[in-house]
Amino acid sequence: MRSRYSAYVLGLEDYLLASWHASTRPASLDLASDMPAKWLGLSVKAAGKEGDAGTVEFLARYKAGGRAYRLHERSRFVREGGRWYYVDGELFER
């Protein structure tokens, strides 16, 4: 999870796509067209795994367009060939 957060901070679309499971991976992310964000921090609230499936609940904070935002998500991951891949996530409402 931390590596994907860092990739968002640095705008590393190739890494994000490579660490996304093929079954749910978008064709592109086009981060350059998004409103520029200043990422302020990541807090991992919970993590767990069972066999080759895992979850991470996190809270990421950022500013965009002069406003502060929080992204609170429970992400699902799957391990294949010794590597973990992001599958999808469930957003928590504020």
Secondary structure, DSSP 8 states (H G I E B T S, - for coil): -HHHHHHHHHT-HHHHHHTB-TTT--S---GGGS--EEEEEEEEEEEEEETTEEEEEEEEEEEETTEEEEEEEEEEEEEETTEEEEEEEEE---
